[in-house]
Amino acid sequence: MLSQFDYVKPLVLDQALDALSRDGDTYILAGGTDLLIALRHNLIDAKHIVDIKAIPELDVFHFEEGKGLEIGANVVVNQLIDSDLVRDKYKALYDAASVLASYQLRNRATLVGNLCNASPGADLPPALLIYDATVKIASSQGERTVALKDFFTGVKKTQLAKNELVVSVFLPDPGKDDKSCYMRQTRLKGHDLSTVGVACRLDGQGKAAIGINAVAITPLRLSALEDQLNAKGLNEESVLWAAEEIKNHIKPISDVRSSKEYRLHMAGVLLRRCLQQLMD
């Protein structure tokens, strides 16, 4: 039997924030691809559900030259795939969005929901981390901005307080000559959760950025490895070095999808493939 809950569908953001301040377990409905499964299997006991899909402020999908791209909480994953701007300027995000679930689910699933679900193996976070993405968070007390690298605090855990809502995600303008890609390994061909996923970026100055999932309790930005690699300079020799060194920067586990040893190996393989593709 499903939880017995109150359902509200605010038309403006302030109404949604007020609803989130109620007593009892309150959940946000945007895409619903995770929430509905949790309700159906009685994994949560919801008292209130706040449907945010009718709030125009959360539909924002806007790029400003020299500043960046803002993606609102209601933007679904297929909007990212259909955007020439995302494909041209944020290729790793386009790659990650393209392999997430199925076409039908991507018509419902939102980028913000994927982040708030906080799965260590989620595809989108590594591609956002390499672009220094930030998260705009709102409550009835005001707004705050958090770097995405600090947003995740554990498995299925984030900085969000009970009365807070992620309004949007912001990616700075990467400028010219920026290149990126996302690659992942899965157990099956087609739609499956990633065993390991790696996002790499080379900015206009040739400096590398690296994001990875499914190798720790949260998605990671491997800043220390980036610094070492950039100090060496990007070439065939340093790429091979980084593919081996990455094992010292991650802490994967063994689970039903993969062994720890396989994840360590594939992290290096995917990093090498990503960097070589960008260099070519």
C-alpha positions as CSV (number, residue, x, y, z in Angstrom):
1,M,0.0,0.0,0.0
2,L,1.3,3.5,-0.9
3,S,1.9,6.1,1.8
4,Q,-1.0,8.3,2.7
5,F,0.2,11.8,1.8
6,D,-1.0,15.3,1.0
7,Y,-0.4,16.4,-2.6
8,V,0.2,20.1,-3.5
9,K,1.0,21.6,-6.9
10,P,2.3,25.2,-6.4
11,L,2.2,27.7,-9.2
12,V,5.0,29.9,-7.9
13,L,8.3,29.2,-6.1
14,D,7.4,30.9,-2.8
15,Q,4.4,28.5,-2.4
16,A,6.6,25.5,-2.9
17,L,9.1,26.8,-0.3
18,D,6.3,27.3,2.2
19,A,5.1,23.8,1.6
20,L,8.5,22.4,2.2
21,S,8.5,23.9,5.7
22,R,5.6,21.7,6.9
23,D,6.1,19.1,9.6
24,G,6.5,15.5,8.5
25,D,8.5,13.9,5.6
26,T,8.0,16.0,2.5
27,Y,9.2,15.0,-0.9
28,I,9.6,17.0,-4.2
29,L,8.1,15.7,-7.4
30,A,9.7,16.9,-10.6
31,G,10.4,14.0,-12.9
32,G,9.4,11.4,-10.4
33,T,11.5,8.6,-11.9
34,D,13.0,7.8,-8.5
35,L,10.3,9.0,-6.2
36,L,7.5,6.9,-7.7
37,I,9.6,3.8,-7.5
38,A,10.3,4.5,-3.8
39,L,6.6,5.1,-3.1
40,R,5.5,1.9,-5.0
41,H,8.0,-0.3,-3.1
42,N,7.2,1.4,0.3
43,L,10.9,2.5,0.6
44,I,9.7,5.9,2.0
45,D,6.8,7.0,4.1
46,A,5.8,10.4,2.6
47,K,3.5,12.8,4.4
48,H,3.6,15.5,1.9
49,I,4.5,15.6,-1.8
50,V,5.2,18.9,-3.5
51,D,4.8,18.8,-7.3
52,I,7.0,21.6,-8.8
53,K,6.4,21.0,-12.5
54,A,4.0,24.0,-12.9
55,I,6.5,26.6,-11.5
56,P,7.8,28.7,-14.5
57,E,10.9,29.9,-12.6
58,L,12.2,26.3,-12.6
59,D,11.9,25.9,-16.4
60,V,14.9,28.2,-17.1
61,F,17.4,26.9,-19.7
62,H,19.4,29.9,-20.6
63,F,23.0,30.6,-21.8
64,E,24.7,34.0,-21.7
65,E,27.9,34.4,-23.6
66,G,30.8,35.1,-21.2
67,K,28.8,34.0,-18.2
68,G,27.4,30.5,-18.6
69,L,24.4,28.1,-18.7
70,E,21.7,27.9,-16.1
71,I,19.6,24.7,-16.0
72,G,16.4,24.8,-14.0
73,A,15.0,22.1,-11.8
74,N,12.3,21.2,-14.3
75,V,14.6,20.7,-17.3
76,V,14.5,17.1,-18.4
77,V,17.5,15.2,-19.7
78,N,16.2,15.0,-23.3
79,Q,16.3,18.8,-23.4
80,L,20.1,18.6,-22.9
81,I,20.5,16.0,-25.7
82,D,18.3,18.1,-28.0
83,S,20.4,21.3,-27.3
84,D,23.0,22.2,-29.9
85,L,24.6,24.5,-27.3
86,V,25.1,21.6,-24.9
87,R,26.5,19.4,-27.6
88,D,28.9,22.1,-28.8
89,K,30.0,23.7,-25.5
90,Y,29.5,21.0,-22.9
91,K,30.1,17.8,-24.8
92,A,30.8,15.6,-21.7
93,L,27.3,16.6,-20.4
94,Y,25.8,15.7,-23.8
95,D,27.6,12.3,-23.7
96,A,26.5,11.6,-20.2
97,A,22.9,12.6,-20.8
98,S,22.8,10.4,-23.9
99,V,23.5,7.2,-22.0
100,L,21.3,7.9,-19.0
101,A,18.4,5.4,-18.8
102,S,16.0,5.1,-21.8
103,Y,14.5,7.7,-24.1
104,Q,11.1,7.5,-22.3
105,L,12.7,8.0,-18.9
106,R,14.8,10.9,-20.1
107,N,11.5,12.6,-21.1
108,R,10.7,12.7,-17.4
109,A,14.0,12.5,-15.5
110,T,15.5,15.9,-14.7
111,L,19.2,16.9,-14.4
112,V,18.5,18.4,-10.9
113,G,16.7,15.3,-9.8
114,N,19.7,13.1,-10.9
115,L,21.9,15.3,-8.7
116,C,19.6,15.3,-5.7
117,N,19.2,11.5,-5.8
118,A,23.0,11.6,-5.0
119,S,23.8,8.1,-6.4
120,P,27.6,7.5,-6.4
121,G,27.2,6.0,-9.8
122,A,25.1,8.7,-11.4
123,D,26.2,9.6,-15.0
124,L,25.6,13.4,-14.9
125,P,27.7,14.6,-11.9
126,P,31.2,13.8,-13.4
127,A,30.3,15.8,-16.5
128,L,29.2,18.7,-14.4
129,L,32.1,18.6,-12.0
130,I,34.7,19.1,-14.7
131,Y,32.9,22.4,-15.5
132,D,33.0,23.7,-12.0
133,A,29.2,23.6,-11.8
134,T,27.4,25.3,-8.9
135,V,24.0,24.6,-7.4
136,K,21.5,27.3,-6.4
137,I,19.5,26.3,-3.4
138,A,16.4,28.1,-2.0
139,S,14.3,28.0,1.1
140,S,11.8,30.3,2.7
141,Q,14.8,31.9,4.5
142,G,16.6,32.8,1.3
143,E,19.0,31.5,-1.3
144,R,22.5,30.1,-1.2
145,T,25.0,28.8,-3.8
146,V,27.1,25.7,-3.3
147,A,29.8,24.2,-5.5
148,L,28.7,20.9,-6.9
149,K,31.9,19.3,-5.6
150,D,30.7,20.1,-2.0
151,F,27.0,19.3,-2.6
152,F,27.3,15.5,-2.2
153,T,28.0,14.4,1.4
154,G,27.6,10.6,1.1
155,V,25.6,7.8,-0.5
156,K,22.2,9.3,-1.3
157,K,23.1,12.3,0.8
158,T,23.5,16.0,0.0
159,Q,23.8,19.3,1.7
160,L,20.1,20.0,1.2
161,A,18.1,20.7,4.4
162,K,14.5,19.4,4.7
163,N,13.1,22.8,3.8
164,E,15.3,23.5,0.8
165,L,14.9,23.1,-2.9
166,V,17.5,23.1,-5.7
167,V,16.3,25.8,-8.1
168,S,19.0,25.4,-10.8
169,V,22.5,24.3,-11.7
170,F,24.9,26.8,-13.3
171,L,27.9,25.9,-15.6
172,P,30.4,28.7,-16.4
173,D,31.0,29.5,-20.0
174,P,34.0,27.3,-21.0
175,G,35.1,29.8,-23.8
176,K,36.7,28.8,-27.0
177,D,38.8,25.7,-27.8
178,D,37.3,23.8,-24.9
179,K,36.9,20.0,-25.4
180,S,35.3,17.3,-23.2
181,C,33.9,13.8,-23.2
182,Y,32.3,11.2,-21.0
183,M,32.9,7.5,-21.2
184,R,31.6,4.7,-19.0
185,Q,31.7,0.9,-18.6
186,T,28.5,-1.1,-17.9
187,R,27.7,-4.7,-17.4
188,L,25.3,-4.8,-20.3
189,K,25.1,-3.1,-23.7
190,G,22.3,-0.6,-23.7
191,H,20.6,0.9,-20.6
192,D,22.4,0.0,-17.4
193,L,23.9,1.7,-14.4
194,S,27.6,2.6,-14.9
195,T,30.2,0.4,-13.4
196,V,32.7,3.3,-13.7
197,G,32.2,6.5,-15.6
198,V,34.9,9.1,-16.4
199,A,34.5,12.7,-17.7
200,C,37.5,14.6,-19.0
201,R,38.0,18.1,-20.2
202,L,40.7,20.2,-21.8
203,D,40.2,23.9,-21.5
204,G,41.4,26.5,-24.0
205,Q,44.8,26.5,-22.4
206,G,45.1,22.7,-22.6
207,K,44.6,22.1,-18.9
208,A,42.9,18.9,-17.9
209,A,39.9,18.3,-15.6
210,I,38.8,14.9,-14.5
211,G,35.5,13.7,-12.9
212,I,34.5,10.1,-12.0
213,N,31.7,8.1,-10.6
214,A,31.1,4.7,-8.9
215,V,34.5,4.6,-7.2
216,A,33.7,6.3,-3.9
217,I,30.7,7.2,-1.7
218,T,30.1,10.3,-3.9
219,P,31.0,11.3,-7.5
220,L,34.5,12.9,-7.5
221,R,36.5,15.7,-9.1
222,L,40.1,14.5,-9.1
223,S,41.7,17.8,-8.5
224,A,45.0,16.4,-7.1
225,L,45.5,14.1,-10.1
226,E,44.7,17.0,-12.5
227,D,47.3,19.2,-10.8
228,Q,50.0,16.5,-11.2
229,L,49.0,15.7,-14.8
230,N,49.0,19.4,-15.8
231,A,52.4,19.9,-14.2
232,K,53.8,17.1,-16.3
233,G,52.1,18.4,-19.5
234,L,49.7,16.4,-21.6
235,N,51.4,13.9,-23.8
236,E,51.3,10.1,-24.5
237,E,53.7,9.4,-21.6
238,S,51.8,11.5,-19.1
239,V,48.5,10.0,-20.1
240,L,49.8,6.5,-19.5
241,W,51.2,7.7,-16.1
242,A,47.8,9.2,-15.2
243,A,45.9,6.0,-16.1
244,E,48.0,4.1,-13.6
245,E,48.1,6.9,-11.0
246,I,44.3,7.3,-10.8
247,K,44.2,4.1,-8.7
248,N,45.7,6.1,-5.9
249,H,42.9,8.7,-5.9
250,I,39.8,6.5,-5.8
251,K,38.3,4.0,-3.3
252,P,35.9,1.7,-5.1
253,I,34.1,-1.2,-3.5
254,S,33.0,-4.6,-4.7
255,D,29.2,-4.9,-5.3
256,V,26.7,-6.7,-7.5
257,R,27.8,-4.7,-10.6
258,S,31.6,-5.1,-10.3
259,S,34.6,-6.0,-8.2
260,K,36.8,-3.4,-6.6
261,E,39.7,-4.6,-8.7
262,Y,37.8,-4.3,-12.0
263,R,36.7,-0.7,-11.1
264,L,40.4,0.2,-10.4
265,H,41.4,-1.2,-13.7
266,M,38.6,0.4,-15.8
267,A,39.1,3.8,-14.2
268,G,42.6,3.8,-15.7
269,V,41.4,2.5,-19.1
270,L,38.6,5.0,-19.4
271,L,40.8,7.9,-18.3
272,R,43.3,7.0,-21.0
273,R,40.7,6.7,-23.7
274,C,39.1,10.0,-22.8
275,L,42.4,11.9,-22.7
276,Q,43.6,10.3,-25.9
277,Q,40.3,11.2,-27.7
278,L,40.6,14.8,-26.6
279,M,44.3,15.0,-27.7
280,D,43.4,13.6,-31.1
